[in-house]
C-alpha cells in the first residue's frame, strides 16, 4: 500500500519536499537570514497560489465534445495548402543548373 502511495504521490511530493529542504536550510544555516526565508516563503506561496488558480480554471472549463474536435481537425486540413513534392531526378525533368555563363552550342 505504501508503494502505491509513493508511485501515485511521489512525483507530486518531490518538488514540495525540495522546497521544504531549501527553506529549512535557508532558515537554519549560519549565512541565511530571516529576510531570505521570508522572501523564499512568499515566492513559494505565490507559486502555489498560481498553480491552484490554474488548476481550478482548468477544471471549470467545459469539456469539448469529440465531434467538435474532429470537425476542427477536418476544417484545418481543408485550409492547409497541399504542395506535391516532386523528385528532381524524375524521368523527363531537366536538372536545375546554377546561373552562370551560357552554354556554347553548335550552330
Secondary structure, 3 states (H helix, E strand, C coil): CHHHHHHHHHHHHHHHHHHHHHHHHHHHCCCCCHHHHHHHHHHHHHHHHHHHHHHHHHHHCCCCCHHHHHHHHHHHHHHCCCCCCCCCCCCCCCCCCCCCCCCCCCC
